[in-house]
Amino acid sequence: MLADLRRDRAPAPEALVAFAEGLADGSVSDAQAGAFAMGVCRTPLGAAGRAALTRAMRDGGEVLHWSLDGPVIDKHSTGGVGDCTSLVLAPALAACGAFVPMISGRGLGHTGGTLDKLAAIPGFRTEMQTDELQSIVSRVGCAIVGATADIAPADRRLYAVRDVTGTVESLDLIVASILSKKLAEGLEALVLDVKTGSGAFMPDPADARALARALVETSQANGVMTSAIVTDMSQPAAPACGNALEVIAAMEALTEPGTRRSARLVALVRALGGEALALGGLVADAAAGAEKIGAALESGAAAEVFGRMVQAQGGPSDFLERWRDRLPAAPVVAELRAEAPGVVAEIDTRVLGEVVVELGGGRRREDDRIDPTVGISHLAQLGAVVTDTQPLARVHAADGDAAAGAAERVAHAIRLEGGAVTPPALIGETIR
């Protein structure tokens, strides 16, 4: 197979299957894995090869099986800043009759991780064995956990090799990495949130659409009903960045209908949830699904599911009633104001993510410790009219020096203009 790649020929699907099996059982060395990753960067695998590699990487570990009275559905995001969508979407889907075994990851780099957000909730456990995950999902309707060592072990090895060989951005390897873990959940339907814009992993819209098409094509080739929605990440998904602060944004969306909740976050949850419910056969189409998700948020049904999930995963039994008291807070909060009135015309969202990391709310390395309290809140959105008496943002930090340094960087990441500004559409193309 490596000889094929050296000659710029895509390997046969059966050779890719054998290679993935070797990654999982250790018979393929790191040197061979590195040569494979470099070869795939030069010679794309093609649709059939990509599907075969993904399937083999999935099947090299544990694959969940279910016997439930509703469809098993999940969502995956390609990563962004201030993106606490999963915390709202998983319980909303469960409140609408779906079962959601969401296997998520921790943050690395400028994008936040769902597991790190949930770790801000006292006692919340994301590490558990498969039988406990299945028990919680069957009783509550959803659970959000980390992958066990038995889920897609080939991906764990290949991802580590990609990180040190400069091959992380290979489309084929991105697709196989994402889907080998997601499809191991035993899904019937999957909706993909593919981000584009300044805070996205793939900021260029053409690259994001290509990734979305490859993900949908590969997932469907492996028997899972799948759609992808290209969404805007030229500003954070919620007006908060940082782990406890994003949990607050999620809880406001779940429990506080009206002005406190983020309209942008709710719109994203409705769009993704509507598509997921349609894929799972619970509604006639995505529009009907969005209405059903909205009703679950407005009625409090989604919030009730979230509260039960928190309790089932080790968090406080009264979290739903006392979440503001239960979440930790930073000792220093600094308010950033505009130097002159204007309209928010541009936000360098990647910089905001980097600021959270610098404050201690993210990781540069896998073993970095995280401060759940730090970050940015009350961020002015694109198109907002601001005066010098209104905050552009609030910086939450461990001390005054950290707050001052972060505020300076945030100020440089936000550009104001004098005239009206039309922000990019949040919901872009749907690829089915």
C-alpha positions as CSV (number, residue, x, y, z in Angstrom):
1,M,0.0,0.0,0.0
2,L,2.8,2.5,0.9
3,A,4.4,1.7,-2.5
4,D,1.1,2.7,-4.2
5,L,1.2,6.1,-2.4
6,R,4.8,6.5,-3.3
7,R,3.9,6.1,-6.9
8,D,1.0,8.6,-6.5
9,R,-1.6,5.8,-6.8
10,A,-4.5,5.6,-4.3
11,P,-4.4,2.3,-2.4
12,A,-7.2,-0.3,-3.0
13,P,-9.9,-0.3,-0.3
14,E,-8.9,-3.7,0.9
15,A,-5.3,-2.4,1.5
16,L,-6.7,0.5,3.5
17,V,-8.7,-1.9,5.7
18,A,-5.7,-4.0,6.4
19,F,-3.7,-0.9,7.3
20,A,-6.4,0.4,9.7
21,E,-6.5,-3.1,11.4
22,G,-2.7,-2.8,11.8
23,L,-3.0,0.6,13.4
24,A,-5.5,-0.8,15.9
25,D,-3.6,-4.0,16.8
26,G,-0.1,-2.4,16.8
27,S,1.3,-4.3,13.9
28,V,1.7,-1.0,11.9
29,S,4.6,1.0,13.3
30,D,4.6,4.8,13.9
31,A,7.0,5.2,11.0
32,Q,4.7,3.4,8.7
33,A,1.8,5.4,10.0
34,G,3.7,8.7,9.3
35,A,4.6,7.6,5.8
36,F,0.9,6.8,5.2
37,A,-0.2,10.2,6.4
38,M,2.3,12.0,4.3
39,G,1.3,9.8,1.3
40,V,-2.4,10.6,1.7
41,C,-1.6,14.3,1.7
42,R,0.0,13.9,-1.7
43,T,-2.4,11.4,-3.1
44,P,-6.1,11.6,-2.0
45,L,-7.9,8.3,-1.4
46,G,-11.0,9.1,-3.3
47,A,-14.6,8.5,-2.1
48,A,-14.4,4.7,-2.0
49,G,-11.0,4.7,-0.3
50,R,-12.1,7.3,2.3
51,A,-15.3,5.3,3.1
52,A,-13.3,2.0,3.5
53,L,-10.7,3.6,5.7
54,T,-13.4,5.2,7.9
55,R,-15.3,1.9,8.2
56,A,-12.2,0.0,9.1
57,M,-11.1,2.5,11.7
58,R,-14.6,2.4,13.2
59,D,-14.7,-1.4,13.3
60,G,-11.2,-1.7,14.8
61,G,-12.7,-0.9,18.2
62,E,-15.9,-1.1,20.1
63,V,-19.1,-0.3,18.2
64,L,-22.3,0.4,20.2
65,H,-25.5,-1.4,19.6
66,W,-28.9,-0.2,20.8
67,S,-32.4,-1.5,21.3
68,L,-34.5,1.6,22.0
69,D,-37.9,3.0,21.1
70,G,-36.6,6.0,19.2
71,P,-33.8,6.8,16.8
72,V,-30.2,7.2,17.9
73,I,-29.0,10.6,16.7
74,D,-25.9,12.8,17.2
75,K,-24.4,16.0,16.1
76,H,-20.7,16.9,15.4
77,S,-19.2,20.3,15.0
78,T,-15.9,21.0,13.3
79,G,-14.9,23.3,16.1
80,G,-15.4,27.0,16.9
81,V,-15.2,29.6,19.6
82,G,-18.0,30.2,22.2
83,D,-19.7,27.2,20.8
84,C,-21.8,25.6,23.6
85,T,-24.4,24.3,21.1
86,S,-24.1,20.6,22.2
87,L,-25.1,21.5,25.8
88,V,-28.4,22.8,24.5
89,L,-28.9,20.5,21.5
90,A,-28.4,17.1,23.1
91,P,-31.2,17.5,25.7
92,A,-33.5,19.3,23.2
93,L,-33.2,16.3,20.9
94,A,-33.8,13.9,23.7
95,A,-36.9,15.9,24.8
96,C,-38.2,15.4,21.2
97,G,-37.9,11.6,21.3
98,A,-34.4,11.0,20.1
99,F,-31.6,9.2,22.0
100,V,-28.2,11.0,21.9
101,P,-25.0,9.2,23.0
102,M,-22.7,12.2,22.3
103,I,-19.0,11.3,22.4
104,S,-17.2,14.5,22.5
105,G,-13.6,15.8,23.0
106,R,-11.5,18.3,25.0
107,G,-10.3,21.5,23.6
108,L,-6.8,21.9,22.0
109,G,-5.7,25.2,20.4
110,H,-8.1,28.1,20.0
111,T,-11.3,26.0,19.8
112,G,-13.0,25.0,23.0
113,G,-14.0,21.4,23.9
114,T,-17.4,20.3,25.1
115,L,-16.0,18.1,27.8
116,D,-14.1,21.0,29.3
117,K,-17.3,23.1,29.5
118,L,-19.1,20.3,31.3
119,A,-16.1,19.9,33.7
120,A,-17.1,23.4,35.1
121,I,-20.1,21.7,36.6
122,P,-19.1,20.3,40.1
123,G,-18.9,16.5,40.1
124,F,-19.9,16.1,36.4
125,R,-18.2,12.9,35.0
126,T,-17.4,12.5,31.4
127,E,-15.3,9.3,31.7
128,M,-17.3,6.1,31.9
129,Q,-17.5,2.7,30.4
130,T,-19.9,1.8,27.6
131,D,-22.5,0.0,29.7
132,E,-23.0,3.0,32.0
133,L,-23.2,5.3,28.9
134,Q,-25.9,3.1,27.4
135,S,-27.8,3.0,30.7
136,I,-27.9,6.8,31.0
137,V,-28.9,7.3,27.4
138,S,-31.7,4.7,27.8
139,R,-33.0,6.3,31.0
140,V,-32.4,10.0,30.4
141,G,-32.3,10.3,26.6
142,C,-28.8,11.7,26.3
143,A,-25.3,11.7,27.7
144,I,-22.2,13.6,26.8
145,V,-19.0,11.7,27.5
146,G,-15.4,11.2,26.3
147,A,-14.3,8.3,24.1
148,T,-13.0,5.2,25.9
149,A,-9.7,3.6,24.8
150,D,-11.8,0.9,23.0
151,I,-13.5,3.4,20.6
152,A,-11.6,3.8,17.3
153,P,-8.1,3.0,18.6
154,A,-6.7,3.3,15.1
155,D,-7.7,7.0,15.1
156,R,-6.0,7.6,18.4
157,R,-2.7,6.4,17.0
158,L,-3.1,8.0,13.6
159,Y,-4.1,11.4,15.1
160,A,-1.0,11.5,17.3
161,V,1.2,10.8,14.2
162,R,-0.6,13.4,12.1
163,D,0.0,16.0,14.8
164,V,3.8,15.6,14.6
165,T,4.1,15.1,10.9
166,G,2.2,18.2,9.8
167,T,-0.6,16.2,8.2
168,V,-3.5,17.3,10.4
169,E,-5.2,19.2,7.5
170,S,-5.6,16.3,5.1
171,L,-9.3,16.2,4.2
172,D,-9.3,12.4,3.9
173,L,-7.7,11.9,7.3
174,I,-9.9,14.6,8.9
175,V,-13.0,12.8,7.6
176,A,-11.8,9.3,8.8
177,S,-10.9,10.7,12.2
178,I,-14.2,12.4,12.8
179,L,-16.5,9.7,11.5
180,S,-14.7,6.7,12.9
181,K,-15.5,7.9,16.4
182,K,-19.0,9.2,15.6
183,L,-20.1,6.1,13.7
184,A,-18.9,3.9,16.5
185,E,-21.8,5.3,18.5
186,G,-24.1,3.1,16.6
187,L,-26.0,6.0,15.0
188,E,-29.0,6.0,12.7
189,A,-28.6,9.7,11.9
190,L,-26.0,12.4,12.1
191,V,-26.0,16.1,11.6
192,L,-22.8,17.9,11.0
193,D,-22.1,21.6,11.9
194,V,-19.3,22.6,9.6
195,K,-17.9,26.0,10.6
196,T,-16.5,28.7,8.3
197,G,-15.2,32.2,9.2
198,S,-12.5,33.7,11.3
199,G,-12.9,31.4,14.3
200,A,-13.3,28.2,12.3
201,F,-10.8,25.3,11.8
202,M,-11.4,25.9,8.0
203,P,-12.1,29.7,7.7
204,D,-12.4,29.6,3.9
205,P,-16.0,28.8,2.8
206,A,-14.8,26.7,-0.2
207,D,-12.7,24.5,2.1
208,A,-15.6,24.2,4.6
209,R,-18.1,23.1,1.8
210,A,-15.6,20.5,0.5
211,L,-15.2,19.1,4.0
212,A,-19.0,19.0,4.5
213,R,-19.5,17.2,1.2
214,A,-16.8,14.6,2.0
215,L,-18.2,14.0,5.5
216,V,-21.8,13.5,4.2
217,E,-20.7,11.3,1.4
218,T,-18.5,9.1,3.6
219,S,-21.0,8.8,6.4
220,Q,-23.9,7.9,4.1
221,A,-21.6,5.3,2.4
222,N,-21.3,3.7,5.8
223,G,-25.1,3.4,6.3
224,V,-25.9,6.5,8.4
225,M,-28.4,9.2,7.3
226,T,-26.3,12.4,7.3
227,S,-26.6,16.1,6.5
228,A,-24.2,18.9,7.0
229,I,-25.0,22.5,7.6
230,V,-22.3,25.1,6.9
231,T,-22.6,27.8,9.6
232,D,-20.9,31.1,10.3
233,M,-18.0,31.4,12.8
234,S,-17.0,35.0,12.0
235,Q,-18.2,35.7,15.6
236,P,-18.7,33.3,18.5
237,A,-21.8,31.1,18.5
238,A,-22.8,32.6,21.9
239,P,-21.7,35.9,23.3
240,A,-19.4,34.1,25.8
241,C,-16.1,32.3,25.5
242,G,-14.7,30.2,28.3
243,N,-15.9,27.1,30.0
244,A,-18.1,28.1,32.9
245,L,-19.2,31.2,31.0
246,E,-20.4,29.0,28.1
247,V,-22.3,26.8,30.5
248,I,-24.1,30.0,31.7
249,A,-25.0,30.8,28.1
250,A,-26.3,27.3,27.6
251,M,-28.3,27.4,30.8
252,E,-29.8,30.8,29.8
253,A,-30.9,29.3,26.5
254,L,-32.4,26.3,28.3
255,T,-34.1,28.1,31.2
256,E,-34.6,31.8,30.4
257,P,-36.8,32.4,27.4
258,G,-36.7,36.0,26.3
259,T,-34.0,38.6,26.2
260,R,-31.3,36.9,28.3
261,R,-30.8,34.0,26.0
262,S,-28.6,34.3,22.9
263,A,-30.8,34.5,19.8
264,R,-27.8,33.3,17.7
265,L,-27.3,30.2,19.9
266,V,-31.0,29.3,19.8
267,A,-31.1,29.7,16.0
268,L,-28.2,27.4,15.6
269,V,-29.7,24.8,17.9
270,R,-33.1,25.0,16.1
271,A,-31.4,24.6,12.7
272,L,-29.2,21.6,13.6
273,G,-31.9,20.0,15.7
274,G,-34.5,20.4,13.1
275,E,-32.3,18.7,10.5
276,A,-31.4,15.9,13.0
277,L,-35.0,15.2,13.8
278,A,-35.9,15.0,10.1
279,L,-33.0,12.6,9.4
280,G,-34.2,10.4,12.3
281,G,-37.7,10.2,11.0
282,L,-39.3,12.0,13.9
283,V,-40.7,14.9,11.8
284,A,-41.6,15.4,8.2
285,D,-38.9,17.9,7.4
286,A,-36.3,20.2,8.9
287,A,-38.7,23.1,9.3
288,A,-41.1,21.0,11.4
289,G,-38.1,19.8,13.3
290,A,-36.9,23.3,14.1
291,E,-40.4,24.1,15.5
292,K,-40.3,21.0,17.6
293,I,-36.9,21.9,19.0
294,G,-38.1,25.4,19.7
295,A,-41.1,24.1,21.6
296,A,-38.9,21.9,23.7
297,L,-36.8,24.9,24.7
298,E,-39.8,27.2,25.4
299,S,-41.7,24.6,27.5
300,G,-38.7,23.7,29.7
301,A,-38.7,20.1,28.5
302,A,-35.1,20.4,27.2
303,A,-34.0,21.9,30.5
304,E,-35.5,19.1,32.5
305,V,-33.6,16.6,30.4
306,F,-30.4,18.5,31.0
307,G,-30.9,18.5,34.7
308,R,-31.5,14.7,34.7
309,M,-28.3,14.2,32.6
310,V,-26.2,16.3,35.0
311,Q,-27.5,14.3,38.0
312,A,-27.0,10.9,36.2
313,Q,-23.4,11.9,35.3
314,G,-22.5,12.8,38.9
315,G,-23.4,16.5,39.0
316,P,-25.6,18.3,41.6
317,S,-29.1,17.0,41.8
318,D,-30.4,20.6,42.1
319,F,-28.3,22.0,39.2
320,L,-31.3,23.0,37.2
321,E,-32.7,25.1,40.0
322,R,-29.4,26.5,41.4
323,W,-27.0,26.5,38.4
324,R,-25.9,30.1,39.0
325,D,-24.8,29.2,42.5
326,R,-23.1,26.0,41.4
327,L,-20.8,27.3,38.7
328,P,-17.4,28.8,39.7
329,A,-16.6,32.4,39.0
330,A,-13.3,34.3,38.3
331,P,-12.0,36.6,41.0
332,V,-11.4,39.5,38.6
333,V,-13.9,40.8,36.0
334,A,-12.8,43.8,33.8
335,E,-15.1,45.7,31.5
336,L,-13.9,46.7,28.1
337,R,-15.4,49.8,26.5
338,A,-15.1,51.3,23.1
339,E,-12.9,54.4,22.8
340,A,-15.6,56.0,20.6
341,P,-19.1,55.1,19.4
342,G,-19.5,52.9,16.4
343,V,-20.8,49.7,14.9
344,V,-19.1,46.3,15.3
345,A,-17.9,45.6,11.8
346,E,-15.4,42.8,12.3
347,I,-14.4,40.3,15.1
348,D,-11.2,38.3,14.8
349,T,-12.8,35.3,16.5
350,R,-9.7,33.2,16.5
351,V,-8.0,35.8,18.6
352,L,-10.8,35.6,21.1
353,G,-10.2,31.8,21.4
354,E,-6.5,32.4,21.8
355,V,-7.2,34.9,24.6
356,V,-9.2,32.3,26.5
357,V,-6.2,29.9,26.2
358,E,-3.8,32.6,27.4
359,L,-6.0,33.3,30.4
360,G,-5.8,29.6,31.3
361,G,-9.2,28.4,29.9
362,G,-7.7,26.2,27.2
363,R,-4.8,24.0,26.3
364,R,-1.6,24.4,24.3
365,R,-0.7,20.8,25.2
366,E,-2.8,17.8,26.1
367,D,-1.6,17.9,29.8
368,D,-2.3,21.6,30.5
369,R,-4.6,22.3,33.4
370,I,-7.7,24.4,32.8
371,D,-9.2,27.2,34.8
372,P,-12.9,26.9,34.2
373,T,-13.7,30.4,35.4
374,V,-11.8,32.6,32.9
375,G,-12.9,33.9,29.6
376,I,-14.9,36.6,27.9
377,S,-18.6,37.4,28.3
378,H,-21.1,40.1,27.2
379,L,-19.4,40.3,23.8
380,A,-20.9,42.8,21.4
381,Q,-22.1,41.1,18.2
382,L,-21.5,42.0,14.7
383,G,-23.7,44.9,13.6
384,A,-24.3,46.1,17.1
385,V,-24.2,49.8,17.7
386,V,-22.0,50.6,20.7
387,T,-21.2,53.8,22.6
388,D,-18.4,54.6,25.0
389,T,-20.7,53.9,27.9
390,Q,-21.5,50.4,26.8
391,P,-19.3,47.3,27.3
392,L,-17.7,45.7,24.2
393,A,-17.0,42.7,26.4
394,R,-16.2,41.6,29.9
395,V,-12.9,39.8,30.6
396,H,-12.9,37.2,33.5
397,A,-9.4,36.5,34.8
398,A,-7.4,35.1,37.7
399,D,-5.8,38.5,38.5
400,G,-5.6,42.1,37.3
401,D,-2.6,41.8,35.1
402,A,-4.1,38.9,33.2
403,A,-7.3,40.8,32.8
404,A,-5.5,43.9,31.5
405,G,-3.5,42.0,29.0
406,A,-6.5,40.0,27.7
407,A,-8.6,43.2,27.5
408,E,-6.0,44.8,25.2
409,R,-6.0,41.8,22.9
410,V,-9.8,41.7,22.8
411,A,-9.9,45.4,21.9
412,H,-7.6,44.9,19.0
413,A,-9.7,41.9,17.8
414,I,-12.9,44.1,17.5
415,R,-13.1,46.7,14.7
416,L,-15.7,49.4,14.7
417,E,-17.0,51.4,11.8
418,G,-19.3,54.4,11.5
419,G,-22.0,53.0,9.2
420,A,-24.4,50.1,9.2
421,V,-23.0,46.6,9.0
422,T,-24.8,43.5,7.8
423,P,-23.3,40.4,9.5
424,P,-22.9,37.1,7.5
425,A,-25.8,34.8,7.6
426,L,-25.5,32.3,10.5
427,I,-27.1,29.4,8.6
428,G,-25.6,28.6,5.2
429,E,-25.9,25.8,2.8
430,T,-27.3,22.4,3.8
431,I,-25.6,19.5,2.1
432,R,-27.5,16.2,2.0
